[in-house]
Amino acid sequence: MEYGLIGEKLGHSYSKQIHELLADYAYEIHPVAKDDFDSFMKKREFKAINVTIPYKQDVIPYLGELDQSAKTIGAVNTIVNRDGILYGYNTDYIGFVYTLKKFKIDVSNKKVLVLGNGGASKAVLAALRDLNAGTILIVKYKEEKGTITYEEAAANHSDAQIIINTSPVGMYPNTGVSPIDLAPYSSLEAAVDLIYNPLETKFLADAAKKGVLAVNGLPMLVAQAKYASEFFTSTSITDDTIEPICKKIEQMMKDNIDTHTK
């Protein structure tokens, strides 16, 4: 493999299609089991890869260099192999910022709930801090230092204005479930789900029913892939490529749904 994506379960991924629309290289979807992860990283048999759940933090000890953004965030989703030295980057951060700007979601001085605290949440939290969000609360099912439970969120923070789902709850194939009951949140202005498959999760459908701006993870996915591809190829790609690719992927996904339901 020269270019590709590693993660544990990748059946839902459209990263191959996105990267091959962005640049002239073959891109492989390469599931890596936890037992094989150490061997894969030590062999370094790739030019550049993207990294997804659950390895965004696990890859760090194998890297020779981390850019400042990845260091600050504490998670890596892009690795480039330069003469056997692995360089780590985080393009989730700029992909998330792109999404907020595209949909004019202003987080400054707002109360924000971030659902989940895995590798993806780290980029989101860093971006929220840099964009001067007001109160930022991490919500998890179980009690953990630095987080609150869903029960606490509903009881004490129902005035949250923005909720961002960074957890995999609701992702294909386990659709039809939401990580949070939105009923108590009467001040909600925007709901952002990092999941893009399905395009509308139950979390986003529930938000839309409340008349709230609901944004899926596809723009972030394509934007972070664009920035990753720039690291892969050491070339610049205009942001104007992001929206047309989003539309193409959205159509592919809808065509797949139509095919599977006929």
Buried (B, 14 or more C-beta within 10 A) or exposed (E): BBBBBBBEBBEBBBBBBBBEBBBEBEBBBBEBEEEEBEEBBEEBEBBBBBBBBBBBBBBBEBBEEBBEBBEBBBBBBBBBBEEEEBBBBBBBBBBBBBBBEBEEBBBEEBBBBBBBBBBBBBBBBBBBEEBEBEEBBBBBBEEEEEBBBBEEBBEEBBEBBBBBBBBBBBBBEEEEEBBBEBEBBEEBBBBBBBBBBBBBBBBBBBBEEEEBBBBBBBBBBBBBBBBBBBBBBEEEBEEEBBEEBBEBBBEEBEEEEEEEEE
